[in-house]
Amino acid sequence: MLREIQITEQPVSACVPADYTLTLRCRAESDLSLQYQWYQQSEQSESSCCQIPGATQSELHITARESHVYICRVNDRYNNFQFSRWVKVKVLHNVTKALLPVQWQGEPIIVLNSSSSKVPAGKSVCLKCSALGFPAPDYQWYHNGQAMSQKKRSKLLIDSVKLKYCGTYLCCVKNNRGEHWSDPMEITIDDEIAHRTSLSQSCPRVPPVPDACYATDKVALLVGNNNYTHHPNLLAPMMDVFELTVLLKQLNFRVVSLLDLTKDEMLTAVGQFLQLLGKGVYALFYYAGHGYEHPGRNYMVPIDAPQPYLPENCISVQKILQRMQERKTALNVVLLDTCRKWYNHNRNLSELKPLEPMGNTVYGYATSEDAEAYEVQDGELSSGIFMKYLKKHILKEKKVNLVLDDVLEDIGRDHLVTGKQAMEIKHTLIEPRSLCDKICTTGHTHEFQARNKLWVPSTELPKQSLKFPCGVEVELTFHTVFSNIMHVCAKLKWTPPQMADVRVLLCIPLEMTDLFRHNVTKSERIDSLLVSANNRVESDCMLRLCGLQNCKDDMIVQIDLHYTRLDTKQRVHERLHHNLKRPHVAQLFNQKTSAMGPLNCAEAASCCATASSSASPCSSATVSSYSNSCANVFSSSSSICKDRGAVSMYHVDLCPLLVNTELTAPDNVSVDHSPKLLSTRQSKLFSEPEENDEGET
């Protein structure tokens, strides 16, 4: 097998005066001849980086006039490629080349040093220390001789000066060419100025906010495939998707979480996910299920994929990432919790455009190349090894790749997978972006509002009240743990005094069962999780609806009421058919859009507004005397019914709703990770494929 491209010399950043000439270098090794291409992007511009004409050598000669960032792509004739790290050439226009020594070797030269000052208590102060250097120098601030944690920039901002912040400040500036220290800067409190200022102020002053990364919105698509038609079933993806959904919601992500998708459904889900992306958005895509790797390409296996693994039956992760980049997002995070065993070695790769060096992408692979990813099989609490540790660190306010570094180290210390599973991280991040960054819509309010119009109909289904002819009032509420699995809960709100032994049951009418017969989701393993997630809901009956994305028509729920009349002692049965309209996920999954070819946000919002404007529910009622014939309804629906003093259960599995109403983490679920069984997320049944992959998705 050919050796991968290895970059042996990375370019380095620089801080130089205007019109200074310097050379950036990138060198790589491979078994094949290599080609180089340099790109640049203006530091002040948000436009995508552009190719530098003629910059096709390992060295790039620059006369620096404006600040830019640069990256080099190295590829061979088979379109295998590697990107160098991003580097910045910062130009200080207020500094002349005359300040540089004649034989300057790139050692740091301090050109800006703040002076000592007296500051009123409670006011802000900004200390500055700027230096030239090649490589660009690193900064470390010291207060009274002690290094200050996380203070590693050329500016030091103190929001509100207090006595504890007074003293001497120094800045150490260094690179591999040398080290220099700033002059000392003394900060003291001037009580007289503070008194005069407090008397003259007519309104409070808002201290300046330091530069920080932010998102214009946060959107995540999570897919977990458990139940396969032609491959071994998995246990952990359901729990992994659930746990990640809860955590991302704490970080203010809009989360779409889907279980058990076919190839067409996965493509549609990705297309709808892309509609929610836009300029400045943080996008996260997570997949747990079967997968494999064709060297350089990662493939996700839908639940309907046949044996053997073939690219045309699976989903290419790289193509999804390309579409994410086209949406001009600020951050793209792809987390693959799947095996990466190599298949189809002899197949020709279809053409795939190289990824643009956007500087905003993070890959987190649960395992390394040609290796397997493991899950701990523990019944209902089965969890993947990757998610076991990701959930410990994902809420940290750290750069995304550093969070994944912590996960990598924890997996490396897990004796269960030592020598079997080692996480891999790839990234091109320029800025210190974190999943914890705040959302700021300034300048993007139109896009944010359009996204809300698209999102709200898919996440909110209000309470609905129904009244039977006998006067009984029932309230329906709707809850989702996963976007395509919904609970419909019914609660008796009022019963007339002349009734006794009142029971309400939920089910799907017999005439609708054929809609779901071919898309049955096994609910036994997720029952406890779904119930636990909604344990604060008071209801007399609950109906689980799974796989609602396949619903072609309006969704009809049947509500059966059984009671005894006290005057006649007769048992009476009344029935309502309530129209929930077509689930929003079904509307999205059946839009006439090309696979992974999204509408723009405004068009999508328009579609949603049209679809939701006619969603007023309606009901029809029938009344009959009680008979055993109604019992056959329970064979086609799944319902947990709670009577006052008695509990009875009727069983059902129904099918695919992109609703994510309230999601609450179960208080009474404690996940025990002591292993019952360790298994891989890779199908063991395969045969050698044929020789082309022109149908690759």
C-alpha positions as CSV (number, residue, x, y, z in Angstrom):
1,M,0.0,0.0,0.0
2,L,1.3,3.5,-0.8
3,R,2.6,5.6,2.0
4,E,0.4,8.5,3.0
5,I,1.5,12.0,2.3
6,Q,3.5,13.2,5.4
7,I,4.1,16.9,5.9
8,T,7.7,17.1,7.2
9,E,8.0,20.9,7.5
10,Q,5.1,23.2,8.4
11,P,5.0,26.9,7.6
12,V,5.2,29.3,10.5
13,S,3.4,32.5,11.3
14,A,5.1,35.9,11.4
15,C,4.6,39.4,12.6
16,V,6.5,41.9,10.4
17,P,6.5,45.6,9.4
18,A,4.9,46.6,6.1
19,D,6.8,45.8,2.9
20,Y,9.0,43.2,4.6
21,T,9.9,40.2,2.4
22,L,9.8,36.7,3.8
23,T,9.4,33.1,2.7
24,L,6.9,30.5,3.9
25,R,7.9,26.9,3.5
26,C,5.9,23.6,3.4
27,R,7.6,20.4,2.7
28,A,6.1,16.9,2.4
29,E,7.1,13.3,1.6
30,S,5.3,10.5,-0.2
31,D,6.0,7.5,-2.5
32,L,4.6,9.5,-5.4
33,S,5.5,12.9,-6.9
34,L,3.8,15.8,-5.1
35,Q,2.2,19.0,-6.1
36,Y,1.8,22.2,-4.0
37,Q,-0.8,24.9,-4.0
38,W,-0.9,27.9,-1.7
39,Y,-4.0,29.8,-0.6
40,Q,-4.5,33.1,1.2
41,Q,-7.3,34.9,3.0
42,S,-7.5,38.4,4.2
43,E,-7.5,38.7,8.0
44,Q,-10.2,41.4,7.8
45,S,-12.4,39.6,5.3
46,E,-14.9,36.8,6.0
47,S,-14.8,35.6,2.4
48,S,-13.4,32.2,1.6
49,C,-9.8,31.9,0.9
50,C,-8.5,32.1,-2.6
51,Q,-5.9,30.3,-4.6
52,I,-2.7,32.2,-5.1
53,P,-1.9,32.1,-8.9
54,G,1.5,30.5,-9.6
55,A,2.1,29.6,-6.0
56,T,2.7,25.9,-6.8
57,Q,6.1,25.4,-5.1
58,S,7.0,24.3,-1.6
59,E,8.2,27.8,-0.9
60,L,6.0,30.9,-1.0
61,H,7.8,34.3,-1.3
62,I,5.8,37.2,0.1
63,T,6.2,41.0,0.3
64,A,3.9,41.7,3.2
65,R,1.7,44.7,2.7
66,E,-1.5,43.6,4.5
67,S,-2.3,40.9,7.1
68,H,-3.3,37.6,5.6
69,V,-3.6,33.9,6.6
70,Y,-2.1,31.2,4.5
71,I,-2.4,27.5,4.0
72,C,-0.7,25.0,1.6
73,R,-2.4,21.9,0.0
74,V,-0.1,19.0,-0.9
75,N,-1.6,16.4,-3.3
76,D,-0.5,13.5,-5.5
77,R,-1.8,12.5,-8.9
78,Y,-4.6,10.3,-7.3
79,N,-6.0,13.4,-5.5
80,N,-4.8,12.2,-2.1
81,F,-4.0,15.3,-0.2
82,Q,-3.0,16.9,3.1
83,F,-3.3,20.5,4.3
84,S,-0.6,22.3,6.2
85,R,-1.4,24.2,9.3
86,W,-2.9,27.7,8.9
87,V,-0.4,30.5,9.4
88,K,-0.9,34.2,9.8
89,V,1.4,36.9,8.5
90,K,0.5,40.0,10.6
91,V,1.6,43.4,9.3
92,L,2.2,46.2,11.7
93,H,1.7,49.4,9.7
94,N,2.9,51.8,12.4
95,V,6.3,50.2,12.4
96,T,9.0,50.8,9.8
97,K,11.6,48.3,8.6
98,A,14.3,50.7,9.9
99,L,13.6,49.4,13.4
100,L,15.0,46.0,12.4
101,P,18.6,45.1,12.9
102,V,20.6,44.7,9.6
103,Q,21.1,41.0,10.3
104,W,17.7,40.3,11.8
105,Q,17.2,36.5,12.3
106,G,13.5,36.7,13.4
107,E,14.1,37.1,17.1
108,P,11.3,39.1,19.0
109,I,11.6,42.9,18.9
110,I,9.1,44.7,21.2
111,V,7.7,47.7,19.4
112,L,4.8,48.7,21.7
113,N,4.9,48.8,25.5
114,S,2.1,50.3,27.7
115,S,3.2,52.7,30.5
116,S,2.3,52.7,34.1
117,S,-1.0,54.3,35.1
118,K,-3.3,55.3,37.9
119,V,-6.8,54.0,37.4
120,P,-10.1,54.8,39.3
121,A,-11.4,51.7,41.1
122,G,-13.9,49.8,39.1
123,K,-12.7,51.1,35.8
124,S,-11.2,49.0,33.0
125,V,-7.6,49.2,31.8
126,C,-5.9,47.6,28.8
127,L,-2.2,46.8,28.8
128,K,-0.5,46.3,25.4
129,C,2.7,44.7,24.4
130,S,3.4,44.1,20.6
131,A,6.4,42.5,19.1
132,L,7.8,41.7,15.7
133,G,9.1,38.1,15.1
134,F,9.5,35.3,12.6
135,P,8.1,32.9,13.8
136,A,5.4,35.1,15.3
137,P,6.2,35.4,19.0
138,D,4.2,33.9,21.9
139,Y,3.1,36.1,24.8
140,Q,2.9,35.4,28.5
141,W,1.7,38.0,31.0
142,Y,3.0,38.1,34.6
143,H,1.5,39.8,37.7
144,N,3.8,40.5,40.6
145,G,6.1,37.8,39.3
146,Q,3.5,35.1,38.8
147,A,2.5,33.8,35.4
148,M,-1.2,34.6,34.7
149,S,-3.2,31.6,33.5
150,Q,-4.7,31.9,30.0
151,K,-3.2,35.4,29.5
152,K,-1.3,34.7,26.3
153,R,-2.2,37.6,23.9
154,S,-0.6,40.9,23.1
155,K,-3.4,42.7,25.0
156,L,-4.3,42.2,28.7
157,L,-7.7,43.6,29.6
158,I,-8.7,44.1,33.2
159,D,-12.5,44.7,33.2
160,S,-12.8,46.2,36.7
161,V,-9.7,47.4,38.6
162,K,-9.7,46.3,42.2
163,L,-7.0,46.3,44.9
164,K,-6.0,42.7,44.1
165,Y,-5.2,43.7,40.5
166,C,-2.8,46.4,41.5
167,G,1.0,45.8,41.2
168,T,3.6,45.2,38.5
169,Y,2.8,43.7,35.2
170,L,5.4,42.2,32.8
171,C,5.1,40.5,29.4
172,C,7.5,37.8,28.2
173,V,7.7,37.6,24.4
174,K,9.6,34.7,22.8
175,N,10.0,32.4,19.8
176,N,12.5,29.8,18.9
177,R,14.9,32.6,18.0
178,G,15.0,34.3,21.3
179,E,13.2,35.9,24.3
180,H,12.5,39.5,25.4
181,W,10.7,41.0,28.3
182,S,8.7,44.2,28.3
183,D,9.3,47.2,30.6
184,P,7.4,46.9,33.9
185,M,3.9,48.4,33.9
186,E,2.6,49.6,37.3
187,I,-1.2,49.7,37.9
188,T,-2.4,51.6,41.0
189,I,-5.8,52.9,42.1
190,D,-6.3,56.7,42.1
191,D,-9.0,57.3,44.8
192,E,-9.3,61.0,44.1
193,I,-10.0,60.4,40.4
194,A,-12.5,57.7,41.3
195,H,-14.4,60.2,43.6
196,R,-14.5,62.9,41.1
197,T,-15.7,60.5,38.4
198,S,-18.5,59.1,40.5
199,L,-19.8,62.6,41.2
200,S,-19.8,63.7,37.5
201,Q,-21.1,60.5,36.0
202,S,-24.7,60.7,34.8
203,C,-25.0,57.1,33.6
204,P,-23.0,53.9,34.3
205,R,-20.2,53.1,31.8
206,V,-20.2,49.7,30.2
207,P,-16.7,48.2,30.1
208,P,-15.5,47.1,26.7
209,V,-15.8,43.4,25.9
210,P,-12.7,41.7,24.7
211,D,-12.6,40.0,21.3
212,A,-14.3,36.6,21.5
213,C,-15.5,33.9,19.1
214,Y,-19.3,33.6,18.8
215,A,-21.8,31.7,16.7
216,T,-24.8,33.2,14.8
217,D,-26.6,30.0,15.6
218,K,-25.9,26.4,16.6
219,V,-27.4,23.4,14.7
220,A,-26.7,19.6,15.2
221,L,-27.9,16.5,13.3
222,L,-27.5,13.3,15.2
223,V,-28.2,9.9,13.6
224,G,-28.1,6.5,15.3
225,N,-28.7,3.3,13.4
226,N,-29.4,0.3,15.6
227,N,-31.7,-2.1,13.8
228,Y,-30.3,-3.4,10.5
229,T,-32.0,-5.5,7.9
230,H,-28.9,-7.3,6.6
231,H,-26.2,-6.6,9.2
232,P,-25.9,-7.3,12.9
233,N,-28.0,-5.1,15.2
234,L,-26.3,-2.6,17.6
235,L,-27.4,-1.6,21.1
236,A,-25.5,1.6,21.9
237,P,-26.3,4.2,19.2
238,M,-29.8,4.9,20.7
239,M,-28.3,5.7,24.1
240,D,-25.4,7.6,22.6
241,V,-27.6,9.8,20.5
242,F,-29.9,10.5,23.5
243,E,-27.0,11.5,25.8
244,L,-25.4,13.7,23.2
245,T,-28.8,15.4,22.5
246,V,-29.2,16.3,26.2
247,L,-25.7,17.8,26.4
248,L,-25.9,19.8,23.1
249,K,-29.2,21.3,24.2
250,Q,-27.4,22.6,27.3
251,L,-25.0,24.4,24.9
252,N,-28.0,26.0,23.1
253,F,-27.8,23.8,20.0
254,R,-30.9,23.2,17.9
255,V,-30.8,19.4,17.8
256,V,-32.3,17.0,15.3
257,S,-31.9,13.4,16.5
258,L,-33.0,10.5,14.4
259,L,-32.9,6.7,14.8
260,D,-32.8,3.9,12.3
261,L,-32.8,5.6,8.9
262,T,-32.6,4.1,5.4
263,K,-30.3,5.5,2.8
264,D,-33.0,7.8,1.3
265,E,-34.0,8.9,4.7
266,M,-30.4,9.7,5.7
267,L,-29.9,11.8,2.5
268,T,-33.1,13.7,3.2
269,A,-32.2,14.3,6.8
270,V,-28.8,15.7,5.7
271,G,-30.5,17.9,3.1
272,Q,-32.9,19.3,5.7
273,F,-30.0,19.8,8.2
274,L,-28.1,21.8,5.6
275,Q,-31.1,24.1,5.2
276,L,-30.6,25.2,8.8
277,L,-27.0,26.2,8.2
278,G,-25.7,29.6,7.2
279,K,-23.0,32.2,7.6
280,G,-21.5,32.1,11.1
281,V,-23.4,29.0,12.2
282,Y,-21.8,26.3,14.3
283,A,-22.7,22.9,12.7
284,L,-22.2,19.5,14.3
285,F,-22.9,16.2,12.6
286,Y,-22.8,12.9,14.7
287,Y,-23.3,9.4,13.4
288,A,-23.3,6.2,15.4
289,G,-23.8,2.9,13.6
290,H,-22.1,0.5,11.2
291,G,-19.5,2.1,8.9
292,Y,-16.3,1.4,7.0
293,E,-13.5,3.2,5.3
294,H,-12.3,3.1,1.7
295,P,-8.8,4.6,2.2
296,G,-9.4,8.3,2.4
297,R,-13.2,8.1,2.4
298,N,-15.5,7.3,5.3
299,Y,-18.9,5.7,4.7
300,M,-22.0,5.4,6.9
301,V,-24.2,2.3,6.5
302,P,-28.0,2.8,6.4
303,I,-30.2,0.2,8.0
304,D,-31.4,-1.0,4.6
305,A,-27.9,-1.4,3.0
306,P,-27.4,-4.9,1.6
307,Q,-24.4,-7.2,1.9
308,P,-21.6,-6.6,1.1
309,Y,-20.6,-3.0,1.9
310,L,-20.7,-1.0,-1.4
311,P,-20.3,2.8,-1.7
312,E,-23.4,3.1,-3.8
313,N,-25.5,1.7,-0.9
314,C,-23.8,3.9,1.7
315,I,-23.3,7.6,2.5
316,S,-20.0,9.4,2.0
317,V,-19.1,11.6,5.0
318,Q,-16.7,13.7,3.0
319,K,-19.5,14.7,0.6
320,I,-21.6,15.9,3.6
321,L,-18.7,17.9,4.9
322,Q,-18.3,19.6,1.5
323,R,-22.0,20.7,1.6
324,M,-21.5,22.0,5.1
325,Q,-18.6,24.1,3.9
326,E,-20.7,25.5,1.1
327,R,-23.1,27.0,3.7
328,K,-20.2,29.3,5.0
329,T,-20.5,28.0,8.5
330,A,-18.1,29.3,11.2
331,L,-17.5,25.9,12.6
332,N,-18.0,22.4,11.3
333,V,-17.7,19.4,13.7
334,V,-18.0,15.9,12.4
335,L,-18.0,13.1,14.9
336,L,-18.0,9.5,13.6
337,D,-18.7,6.8,16.2
338,T,-18.3,3.9,13.8
339,C,-15.7,1.3,12.6
340,R,-13.1,2.3,10.0
341,K,-12.1,-1.1,8.7
342,W,-10.9,-0.9,5.1
343,Y,-13.1,-2.4,2.4
344,N,-13.2,-2.2,-1.4
345,H,-9.4,-1.8,-1.7
346,N,-9.4,-2.5,-5.4
347,R,-12.3,-0.2,-6.4
348,N,-11.7,3.0,-8.3
349,L,-12.7,6.1,-6.4
350,S,-15.2,8.4,-7.9
351,E,-14.2,12.0,-8.3
352,L,-14.4,14.1,-5.2
353,K,-13.5,17.8,-5.1
354,P,-10.9,18.5,-2.5
355,L,-12.1,20.3,0.6
356,E,-11.5,24.0,0.7
357,P,-9.1,25.1,3.4
358,M,-11.7,27.0,5.4
359,G,-9.9,26.8,8.7
360,N,-13.1,25.8,10.5
361,T,-13.3,22.0,10.5
362,V,-12.9,19.4,13.2
363,Y,-13.1,15.6,12.6
364,G,-13.4,13.3,15.6
365,Y,-13.1,9.7,14.8
366,A,-14.0,7.2,17.5
367,T,-11.2,4.9,16.3
368,S,-8.2,5.0,14.1
369,E,-7.8,3.9,10.4
370,D,-8.5,0.2,9.7
371,A,-9.7,-0.4,13.2
372,E,-13.0,-1.1,15.0
373,A,-15.1,1.0,17.4
374,Y,-16.5,-0.8,20.4
375,E,-19.6,-0.5,22.5
376,V,-20.3,-1.9,26.0
377,Q,-23.4,-4.0,25.7
378,D,-25.4,-3.7,28.9
379,G,-29.0,-4.1,27.8
380,E,-31.0,-0.8,28.0
381,L,-27.9,1.1,29.2
382,S,-25.5,0.1,26.4
383,S,-23.1,2.8,25.5
384,G,-20.3,3.3,23.0
385,I,-16.7,3.7,24.3
386,F,-16.4,7.0,22.5
387,M,-19.6,8.5,24.0
388,K,-18.7,7.3,27.4
389,Y,-15.8,9.8,27.5
390,L,-17.1,12.5,25.2
391,K,-20.0,13.3,27.5
392,K,-17.4,13.9,30.3
393,H,-15.7,16.7,28.4
394,I,-18.0,18.2,25.8
395,L,-19.4,20.9,28.2
396,K,-15.9,22.3,28.8
397,E,-15.1,25.9,27.6
398,K,-12.2,24.8,25.5
399,K,-11.3,24.8,21.9
400,V,-13.1,21.9,20.2
401,N,-10.0,20.0,19.3
402,L,-8.6,20.3,22.8
403,V,-11.9,18.8,24.2
404,L,-11.4,15.9,21.8
405,D,-7.8,15.6,23.0
406,D,-9.1,15.0,26.5
407,V,-11.5,12.3,25.2
408,L,-8.6,10.7,23.3
409,E,-6.5,10.5,26.5
410,D,-9.3,8.9,28.5
411,I,-10.0,6.3,25.8
412,G,-6.3,5.5,25.8
413,R,-6.4,4.8,29.6
414,D,-9.5,2.4,29.3
415,H,-8.2,-1.1,29.8
416,L,-11.2,-2.5,27.9
417,V,-10.0,-1.2,24.6
418,T,-6.3,-1.0,25.1
419,G,-4.7,-2.1,21.8
420,K,-8.1,-2.2,20.1
421,Q,-9.5,1.3,19.8
422,A,-7.6,4.6,19.7
423,M,-9.4,7.8,18.8
424,E,-8.1,10.0,15.9
425,I,-8.5,13.8,15.6
426,K,-8.0,16.0,12.5
427,H,-8.7,19.7,12.4
428,T,-8.0,22.9,10.5
429,L,-9.2,25.4,13.2
430,I,-7.6,28.8,13.0
431,E,-9.6,30.4,15.8
432,P,-10.1,29.1,19.4
433,R,-13.8,28.2,18.8
434,S,-15.6,26.2,21.4
435,L,-19.0,24.5,21.5
436,C,-19.7,26.7,24.5
437,D,-19.3,29.9,22.6
438,K,-22.3,32.2,22.9
439,I,-24.8,33.0,20.1
440,C,-24.8,36.6,18.8
441,T,-27.2,37.4,16.0
442,T,-26.1,41.0,15.4
443,G,-25.9,41.5,11.6
444,H,-27.6,38.1,11.0
445,T,-31.1,38.7,12.5
446,H,-32.9,38.1,9.1
447,E,-31.3,34.7,8.7
448,F,-31.9,33.8,12.4
449,Q,-35.6,34.7,12.2
450,A,-35.9,32.7,8.9
451,R,-34.3,29.8,10.6
452,N,-36.7,30.1,13.5
453,K,-39.6,29.9,11.1
454,L,-38.2,26.7,9.7
455,W,-37.5,25.3,13.2
456,V,-40.4,26.2,15.4
457,P,-43.1,24.1,13.5
458,S,-40.8,21.1,13.8
459,T,-40.2,21.4,17.5
460,E,-43.5,22.5,19.0
461,L,-46.8,20.7,19.2
462,P,-49.1,22.4,21.8
463,K,-51.5,20.7,24.2
464,Q,-54.9,19.8,22.8
465,S,-58.2,19.4,24.6
466,L,-60.9,17.0,23.5
467,K,-64.5,16.6,24.8
468,F,-66.5,13.4,24.4
469,P,-70.3,13.4,23.8
470,C,-70.8,12.2,27.4
471,G,-69.0,15.3,28.7
472,V,-65.6,13.7,29.6
473,E,-62.7,16.1,28.9
474,V,-59.3,14.7,27.9
475,E,-56.1,16.6,27.4
476,L,-53.5,15.4,24.9
477,T,-49.8,16.4,25.3
478,F,-46.9,15.5,23.1
479,H,-43.3,14.8,24.1
480,T,-40.2,13.7,22.1
481,V,-36.9,12.2,23.1
482,F,-35.8,11.6,19.5
483,S,-37.0,13.7,16.6
484,N,-38.7,10.8,14.9
485,I,-40.2,9.1,18.0
486,M,-43.1,10.8,19.8
487,H,-45.1,10.2,22.9
488,V,-48.8,11.1,22.8
489,C,-50.1,11.3,26.4
490,A,-53.8,11.5,27.4
491,K,-55.0,12.6,30.8
492,L,-58.6,12.8,32.1
493,K,-59.3,16.4,33.0
494,W,-63.0,16.2,34.0
495,T,-65.5,13.4,34.4
496,P,-69.3,13.8,35.2
497,P,-70.3,12.6,38.7
498,Q,-72.7,10.0,37.3
499,M,-69.7,7.9,35.9
500,A,-67.4,5.4,37.6
501,D,-64.4,3.3,36.5
502,V,-63.4,5.7,33.7
503,R,-60.6,4.6,31.5
504,V,-59.0,6.3,28.4
505,L,-56.9,4.4,25.8
506,L,-54.8,5.6,22.9
507,C,-54.2,3.6,19.7
508,I,-53.9,3.9,15.9
509,P,-57.0,3.0,13.9
510,L,-56.8,-0.4,12.2
511,E,-57.1,1.1,8.8
512,M,-53.8,2.9,9.3
513,T,-51.7,0.0,10.4
514,D,-50.6,-0.9,6.8
515,L,-48.8,2.5,6.7
516,F,-46.4,1.3,9.3
517,R,-46.2,-2.4,8.8
518,H,-43.0,-2.2,6.8
519,N,-41.2,0.3,9.0
520,V,-41.4,-1.2,12.4
521,T,-39.0,0.1,15.0
522,K,-38.2,-2.3,17.8
523,S,-39.3,-0.4,21.0
524,E,-38.5,-2.9,23.7
525,R,-35.0,-1.6,24.4
526,I,-36.0,2.1,24.3
527,D,-39.2,1.9,26.3
528,S,-37.6,2.6,29.7
529,L,-35.5,5.4,28.2
530,L,-38.5,7.1,26.6
531,V,-40.6,6.8,29.8
532,S,-37.8,8.0,32.0
533,A,-37.2,11.1,29.8
534,N,-40.9,12.0,30.3
535,N,-41.2,11.0,33.9
536,R,-42.6,14.4,34.9
537,V,-45.6,14.0,32.7
538,E,-48.8,13.0,34.4
539,S,-51.0,10.9,32.1
540,D,-53.6,8.2,32.2
541,C,-52.4,6.7,28.9
542,M,-49.4,7.0,26.6
543,L,-48.9,6.0,23.0
544,R,-45.5,5.7,21.4
545,L,-45.2,6.6,17.7
546,C,-41.9,5.6,16.0
547,G,-40.5,6.4,12.6
548,L,-43.0,9.1,11.7
549,Q,-40.9,10.4,8.8
550,N,-42.6,7.8,6.6
551,C,-46.1,9.0,7.2
552,K,-47.7,9.9,3.8
553,D,-51.0,11.2,5.1
554,D,-52.5,12.9,8.1
555,M,-51.8,11.2,11.4
556,I,-55.0,9.9,13.1
557,V,-55.0,8.9,16.7
558,Q,-57.9,6.9,18.1
559,I,-59.0,7.7,21.7
560,D,-61.2,5.1,23.3
561,L,-63.2,6.0,26.5
562,H,-64.7,3.3,28.7
563,Y,-66.9,4.0,31.7
564,T,-69.7,2.7,33.8
565,R,-73.0,4.6,34.2
566,L,-74.0,4.6,37.9
567,D,-77.7,4.8,37.1
568,T,-77.9,1.8,34.8
569,K,-74.6,0.0,35.8
570,Q,-74.0,-0.4,32.0
571,R,-70.5,-0.4,30.6
572,V,-70.2,2.2,27.8
573,H,-67.6,2.7,25.1
574,E,-67.1,6.0,23.2
575,R,-64.5,6.7,20.6
576,L,-62.9,9.8,19.1
577,H,-60.7,10.0,16.0
578,H,-58.3,12.9,16.4
579,N,-56.4,14.3,13.4
580,L,-52.9,15.4,14.3
581,K,-52.2,16.4,10.7
582,R,-49.2,15.1,8.9
583,P,-46.1,15.1,11.1
584,H,-43.7,17.9,10.2
585,V,-40.8,15.5,9.8
586,A,-42.9,13.7,7.1
587,Q,-43.4,17.0,5.3
588,L,-39.7,17.7,5.3
589,F,-38.8,14.1,4.3
590,N,-41.1,14.2,1.3
591,Q,-40.2,17.7,0.0
592,K,-39.3,17.5,-3.7
593,T,-35.6,18.5,-3.2
594,S,-32.6,16.8,-4.6
595,A,-30.5,14.7,-2.2
596,M,-28.4,16.9,0.0
597,G,-29.4,19.9,-2.2
598,P,-30.9,22.3,0.3
599,L,-33.2,25.3,-0.3
600,N,-32.0,28.6,1.1
601,C,-33.2,29.4,4.6
602,A,-35.9,31.9,3.4
603,E,-37.3,29.4,0.9
604,A,-37.4,26.7,3.6
605,A,-39.1,29.0,6.0
606,S,-41.7,29.8,3.4
607,C,-42.3,26.1,2.8
608,C,-42.8,25.5,6.6
609,A,-45.1,28.4,7.0
610,T,-47.3,27.1,4.2
611,A,-47.3,23.6,5.6
612,S,-48.1,24.6,9.2
613,S,-50.8,27.2,8.3
614,S,-53.4,24.4,7.7
615,A,-52.5,22.3,10.8
616,S,-55.6,22.9,12.9
617,P,-56.6,19.5,14.4
618,C,-60.1,18.1,14.0
619,S,-61.9,15.2,15.7
620,S,-64.8,12.9,14.9
621,A,-66.7,10.9,17.5
622,T,-68.7,7.7,17.7
623,V,-70.5,6.1,20.6
624,S,-71.2,2.4,21.1
625,S,-72.0,0.0,23.9
626,Y,-69.1,-1.9,25.3
627,S,-68.2,-5.1,23.5
628,N,-65.2,-7.3,23.3
629,S,-64.9,-6.6,19.6
630,C,-63.0,-3.4,20.4
631,A,-60.2,-5.4,21.9
632,N,-58.7,-6.2,18.5
633,V,-57.6,-2.5,18.3
634,F,-54.9,-3.2,20.8
635,S,-53.1,-5.7,18.6
636,S,-52.1,-2.9,16.2
637,S,-51.1,-0.2,18.7
638,S,-48.8,0.3,21.6
639,S,-50.2,1.9,24.7
640,I,-49.3,2.0,28.3
641,C,-52.5,2.8,30.2
642,K,-52.8,3.9,33.8
643,D,-56.0,3.3,35.6
644,R,-56.9,4.7,39.0
645,G,-55.9,1.8,41.2
646,A,-55.0,-0.6,38.3
647,V,-52.4,-0.7,35.6
648,S,-52.8,-2.5,32.3
649,M,-50.5,-2.5,29.3
650,Y,-51.2,-3.0,25.6
651,H,-48.4,-3.4,23.1
652,V,-47.5,-1.8,19.8
653,D,-44.6,-0.8,17.5
654,L,-45.4,2.0,15.1
655,C,-43.3,4.0,12.8
656,P,-41.1,7.4,11.6
657,L,-41.5,13.1,13.2
658,L,-39.2,15.8,13.3
659,V,-40.4,17.2,16.5
660,N,-38.1,17.8,19.4
661,T,-40.3,19.3,22.0
662,E,-39.2,19.3,25.6
663,L,-36.2,17.1,26.2
664,T,-35.3,16.4,29.8
665,A,-32.6,14.1,31.1
666,P,-34.0,11.3,33.2
667,D,-33.2,11.9,36.9
668,N,-33.7,8.3,37.8
669,V,-31.4,6.8,35.2
670,S,-27.9,6.1,36.3
671,V,-25.7,4.6,33.6
672,D,-23.4,1.8,34.9
673,H,-20.5,1.4,32.5
674,S,-19.3,-1.8,34.0
675,P,-19.2,-4.0,30.9
676,K,-21.5,-6.8,30.2
677,L,-20.2,-7.5,26.7
678,L,-17.8,-5.6,24.4
679,S,-18.8,-5.6,20.7
680,T,-17.8,-3.7,17.6
681,R,-19.8,-1.4,15.3
682,Q,-18.9,-3.4,12.2
683,S,-20.8,-6.0,10.3
684,K,-18.8,-9.3,10.2
685,L,-20.7,-10.6,7.1
686,F,-19.2,-9.3,3.9
687,S,-17.8,-10.4,0.6
688,E,-15.5,-8.8,-1.9
689,P,-17.2,-6.1,-3.9
690,E,-17.2,-5.4,-7.6
691,E,-14.8,-3.1,-9.4
692,N,-16.4,0.3,-9.6
693,D,-18.2,2.8,-7.4
694,E,-19.8,5.1,-9.9
695,G,-23.0,5.0,-7.9
696,E,-21.4,6.4,-4.8
697,T,-23.5,8.8,-2.7
